[in-house]
Amino acid sequence: MSLISLLIALAAERYLSSSAWQFKTYFHAYVSLFKKSRLLNSAKESMVLQVVFITIPVITCYFILELVDDGLLYLIFSTLILIVCFGCVKTRQCYKDYLMSAFRGEPTTCELQHSQLQQETSSSPMSFGQLLVWLNYRYFIAIMIFFVIFGAAGALFYRLLVTMNEVPVKLENENQEVDGNSSDVEQPIKDDKSLLEDVLFWVDWLPVRIVAFGYMLVGHFSKAMPLWLENLFDVNKQPNQLLVAVAQKSEDLMTDPDDCTAEPCLLVRLAKRTLLLCLAVISLLILTGILN
C-alpha cells in the first residue's frame, strides 16, 4: 500500500497547486492554534515546547491511522497526508520563473529569484542548481524514505522538522493574539533554531549518504566515489554540503559561465534520475517484502 500511495502522491502533487494542498497552510494554522492552547501554561521551557509542538500532530496522525480498519480508507488518508508533505509549488514555480528570466536575458531577475528561494528555505549559500538538488532531497526523497519506513506519521515528522527550520517560530505565549500569517510566526529565534538544526542534522545524516550514493549510480560513479568515501563517516560535514558535492562530481558541469541555465538544468535532470532510482529501489524492497 505504501508503494501505491507513493505513486499516486508523486503523480498528483504537481497538479495540486492550491493552498489547500500546501503544507505551510496547515503549519501556520497549527502554530496559531498551539499558541492559543493551554499547553503553553504547563511547559515553560522552550525545548519542551518544541518537543510537544512536533509530537502532538505526529502521534495524532499515527493513532488515527491505526484506528482505521478499512484498507481503502487507510490508503486514502495516508496518500492525502503524503501529498501535503510533498507540496513545494513555490520551489517549482521559482525554477520556472528563473528559466524564463534567463531566456529573456535578465540575469538580475535570476539572482533575485535565487536569493528569494534561498531565503524562504533558510538554506546555506549555494548556487541555484545546488539549491535545487538539496530541495529535491528535502521535499521529495527524504519524505519518501521516512514514509516507507515509518508511515505517514514519519513523513509528517520530517516535514514538520524541516519547516520549523525554514520558518522558525516562537512558541512562547506573549499574551497577545497571533495570526498564522503574521510576521511573528516567521521571526527567527536563534536558540530554538540551533536546537532544531542539531536534531535535523542527525535525522539527515544517514539518508543523505544513501541518497548521495544514488547520485553516484546515475552519474559518474568513479569520479564521485572518492569524495563519498572520504565523507562517509564524517560527523561534522553538513548534509547539504555532502549531497551537493557528490552531485556535482556525478555530473559533467563543463558549461558556459555566461549561461545561467546550464548548471540548474543539468543538476535538475540528475536529481530527477536519482529520485526515479530511489523510487525503483523502494518499489523493489516493498515488492520483495523487505519493506512492509
MOHUQUI-V883690 format. One record per residue. N is the residue number from 1. RES is the residue in three letters. PHI is phi as a letter, one per 30 degrees, with the letter a starting at -180 (999 if undefined). PSI is psi in degrees with one decimal (NA if undefined). BURIAL is 1 if it has 16 or more other C-alpha atoms within 10 Angstrom, else 0. Layout:
BEGIN
N_RES_PHI_PSI_BURIAL, N_RES_PHI_PSI_BURIAL
END
This chain:
BEGIN
1_MET_999_-31.5_0, 2_SER_d_-39.0_1, 3_LEU_d_-41.9_1, 4_ILE_d_-43.8_0, 5_SER_e_-43.1_1, 6_LEU_d_-47.2_1, 7_LEU_d_-42.5_0, 8_ILE_d_-44.8_0, 9_ALA_d_-43.0_1, 10_LEU_d_-36.0_1, 11_ALA_d_-36.3_0, 12_ALA_d_-27.2_0, 13_GLU_e_-42.0_1, 14_ARG_d_-17.3_0, 15_TYR_c_-11.8_0, 16_LEU_c_88.6_0, 17_SER_c_-1.8_0, 18_SER_d_162.8_0, 19_SER_d_-22.9_0, 20_ALA_d_-18.5_0, 21_TRP_c_7.7_1, 22_GLN_c_132.2_1, 23_PHE_e_-40.6_1, 24_LYS_d_-20.6_1, 25_THR_d_-46.9_0, 26_TYR_d_-30.3_0, 27_PHE_d_-47.7_1, 28_HIS_d_-37.9_1, 29_ALA_d_-39.3_0, 30_TYR_d_-40.0_0, 31_VAL_e_-46.7_1, 32_SER_d_-43.4_1, 33_LEU_d_-40.5_0, 34_PHE_d_-40.0_1, 35_LYS_d_-24.4_1, 36_LYS_c_-6.9_0, 37_SER_d_168.3_0, 38_ARG_d_-4.0_0, 39_LEU_d_-27.8_0, 40_LEU_d_-26.7_1, 41_ASN_d_-21.4_0, 42_SER_c_-7.1_0, 43_ALA_b_101.8_0, 44_LYS_d_-27.0_0, 45_GLU_d_135.2_0, 46_SER_d_-40.3_1, 47_MET_d_-40.2_0, 48_VAL_d_-41.4_0, 49_LEU_d_-40.5_1, 50_GLN_d_-44.2_1, 51_VAL_d_-45.5_0, 52_VAL_d_-42.2_0, 53_PHE_d_-41.6_1, 54_ILE_d_-36.5_1, 55_THR_d_-39.5_0, 56_ILE_e_-56.6_0, 57_PRO_d_-33.1_0, 58_VAL_d_-47.9_1, 59_ILE_d_-40.3_0, 60_THR_d_-45.3_0, 61_CYS_d_-44.7_1, 62_TYR_d_-49.0_1, 63_PHE_d_-33.4_0, 64_ILE_d_-45.1_0, 65_LEU_d_-32.6_1, 66_GLU_d_-28.9_0, 67_LEU_d_-12.9_0, 68_VAL_d_115.3_0, 69_ASP_d_-29.0_0, 70_ASP_d_126.2_0, 71_GLY_d_-36.9_0, 72_LEU_d_-43.2_0, 73_LEU_d_-39.6_0, 74_TYR_d_-43.5_1, 75_LEU_d_-43.6_1, 76_ILE_d_-49.6_0, 77_PHE_d_-44.0_1, 78_SER_d_-42.2_1, 79_THR_d_-40.7_1, 80_LEU_d_-43.2_1, 81_ILE_d_-41.2_1, 82_LEU_d_-40.3_1, 83_ILE_d_-44.2_1, 84_VAL_d_-40.5_1, 85_CYS_d_-33.3_1, 86_PHE_d_-31.0_1, 87_GLY_e_120.7_1, 88_CYS_b_54.0_1, 89_VAL_d_-38.9_1, 90_LYS_d_-39.7_0, 91_THR_d_-45.0_1, 92_ARG_d_-41.5_0, 93_GLN_d_-36.1_0, 94_CYS_d_-38.9_1, 95_TYR_d_-43.5_1, 96_LYS_d_-43.3_0, 97_ASP_d_-37.9_0, 98_TYR_d_-46.8_1, 99_LEU_d_-41.0_1, 100_MET_d_-42.8_0, 101_SER_d_-38.3_1, 102_ALA_d_-42.2_1, 103_PHE_d_-26.5_0, 104_ARG_d_-3.8_0, 105_GLY_i_43.2_0, 106_GLU_b_75.7_0, 107_PRO_d_-32.6_1, 108_THR_d_-41.8_0, 109_THR_d_-37.6_1, 110_CYS_d_-44.0_1, 111_GLU_d_-38.7_1, 112_LEU_d_-42.8_0, 113_GLN_d_-38.3_1, 114_HIS_d_-48.0_1, 115_SER_d_-39.5_1, 116_GLN_d_-44.8_0, 117_LEU_d_-39.3_1, 118_GLN_d_-39.9_1, 119_GLN_d_-42.5_0, 120_GLU_d_-30.8_0, 121_THR_c_3.4_1, 122_SER_h_42.5_0, 123_SER_c_155.5_1, 124_SER_d_156.1_0, 125_PRO_e_125.4_0, 126_MET_a_164.8_1, 127_SER_d_166.6_0, 128_PHE_d_-41.8_1, 129_GLY_d_-42.2_1, 130_GLN_d_-39.7_1, 131_LEU_d_-41.0_1, 132_LEU_d_-36.9_1, 133_VAL_d_-45.4_1, 134_TRP_d_-43.2_1, 135_LEU_d_-29.6_1, 136_ASN_d_-37.9_1, 137_TYR_d_-49.5_1, 138_ARG_d_-45.5_1, 139_TYR_c_-13.7_1, 140_PHE_b_-66.4_1, 141_ILE_d_-46.0_1, 142_ALA_d_-40.3_1, 143_ILE_d_-39.1_1, 144_MET_e_-45.8_1, 145_ILE_d_-47.1_1, 146_PHE_d_-31.3_1, 147_PHE_d_-46.7_1, 148_VAL_d_-24.7_1, 149_ILE_c_-44.4_0, 150_PHE_c_0.2_0, 151_GLY_i_-170.0_1, 152_ALA_d_-34.2_1, 153_ALA_d_-35.6_1, 154_GLY_d_-42.7_1, 155_ALA_d_-40.9_1, 156_LEU_d_-41.6_1, 157_PHE_e_-47.6_1, 158_TYR_d_-44.5_1, 159_ARG_d_-35.0_1, 160_LEU_d_-45.8_1, 161_LEU_d_-42.5_1, 162_VAL_d_-44.6_1, 163_THR_d_-35.8_1, 164_MET_d_-25.3_1, 165_ASN_d_-33.2_1, 166_GLU_d_-38.5_1, 167_VAL_b_75.4_1, 168_PRO_e_138.5_1, 169_VAL_b_148.3_1, 170_LYS_c_111.6_1, 171_LEU_d_-15.5_1, 172_GLU_d_140.0_1, 173_ASN_d_127.3_1, 174_GLU_c_21.9_0, 175_ASN_h_36.3_0, 176_GLN_b_150.6_0, 177_GLU_d_133.9_0, 178_VAL_c_127.5_1, 179_ASP_d_142.6_0, 180_GLY_d_-23.4_1, 181_ASN_c_10.8_0, 182_SER_d_166.0_0, 183_SER_d_-22.8_0, 184_ASP_d_-32.3_0, 185_VAL_d_-34.8_1, 186_GLU_c_16.5_1, 187_GLN_d_120.8_0, 188_PRO_d_133.0_1, 189_ILE_c_110.1_0, 190_LYS_e_-49.4_0, 191_ASP_d_-43.7_0, 192_ASP_d_-45.1_1, 193_LYS_d_-37.6_1, 194_SER_d_-43.6_0, 195_LEU_d_-46.7_0, 196_LEU_d_-35.9_1, 197_GLU_d_-39.4_1, 198_ASP_d_-43.7_0, 199_VAL_d_-46.2_0, 200_LEU_d_-33.4_1, 201_PHE_e_-47.7_1, 202_TRP_d_-30.6_0, 203_VAL_d_-37.1_0, 204_ASP_d_-15.0_1, 205_TRP_e_-53.9_1, 206_LEU_d_-47.3_0, 207_PRO_e_-37.7_1, 208_VAL_d_-40.2_1, 209_ARG_d_-33.9_1, 210_ILE_d_-45.6_0, 211_VAL_d_-37.7_1, 212_ALA_d_-36.1_1, 213_PHE_d_-35.9_1, 214_GLY_d_-37.7_1, 215_TYR_d_-38.1_1, 216_MET_d_-38.8_1, 217_LEU_d_-33.1_1, 218_VAL_c_-2.6_1, 219_GLY_b_-141.8_1, 220_HIS_d_94.4_1, 221_PHE_d_-47.3_1, 222_SER_d_-31.0_0, 223_LYS_d_-35.4_0, 224_ALA_d_-23.7_1, 225_MET_e_-46.2_1, 226_PRO_e_-40.3_0, 227_LEU_d_-41.8_0, 228_TRP_d_-45.2_1, 229_LEU_d_-37.3_0, 230_GLU_d_-33.3_0, 231_ASN_c_9.2_0, 232_LEU_e_-43.5_0, 233_PHE_c_15.3_0, 234_ASP_d_116.3_0, 235_VAL_c_3.6_0, 236_ASN_c_-19.2_0, 237_LYS_d_127.1_0, 238_GLN_d_139.2_0, 239_PRO_e_-41.1_1, 240_ASN_d_-35.3_1, 241_GLN_d_-43.2_0, 242_LEU_d_-46.6_1, 243_LEU_d_-47.4_1, 244_VAL_d_-31.0_1, 245_ALA_d_-44.3_1, 246_VAL_d_-39.1_1, 247_ALA_d_-42.5_1, 248_GLN_d_-39.3_1, 249_LYS_d_-25.8_1, 250_SER_d_-4.7_1, 251_GLU_b_143.2_1, 252_ASP_d_115.6_0, 253_LEU_c_41.2_0, 254_MET_d_84.7_0, 255_THR_b_163.9_0, 256_ASP_d_121.8_0, 257_PRO_d_-21.5_0, 258_ASP_d_-9.5_0, 259_ASP_c_101.0_0, 260_CYS_d_-0.5_1, 261_THR_c_-17.7_1, 262_ALA_d_-53.2_1, 263_GLU_d_-48.7_1, 264_PRO_e_-42.6_1, 265_CYS_d_-42.5_1, 266_LEU_d_-45.3_1, 267_LEU_d_-33.0_1, 268_VAL_d_-42.1_1, 269_ARG_d_-40.2_0, 270_LEU_d_-41.6_1, 271_ALA_d_-38.6_1, 272_LYS_d_-40.1_0, 273_ARG_d_-38.8_1, 274_THR_d_-41.1_1, 275_LEU_d_-43.0_1, 276_LEU_d_-37.7_0, 277_LEU_d_-45.6_1, 278_CYS_d_-41.6_1, 279_LEU_d_-40.2_1, 280_ALA_d_-42.8_0, 281_VAL_d_-44.1_0, 282_ILE_d_-42.3_1, 283_SER_d_-43.8_1, 284_LEU_d_-42.3_0, 285_LEU_d_-36.2_0, 286_ILE_d_-44.6_1, 287_LEU_d_-29.9_0, 288_THR_d_-3.9_0, 289_GLY_i_2.1_0, 290_ILE_d_-40.1_0, 291_LEU_c_137.2_0, 292_ASN_c_NA_0
END
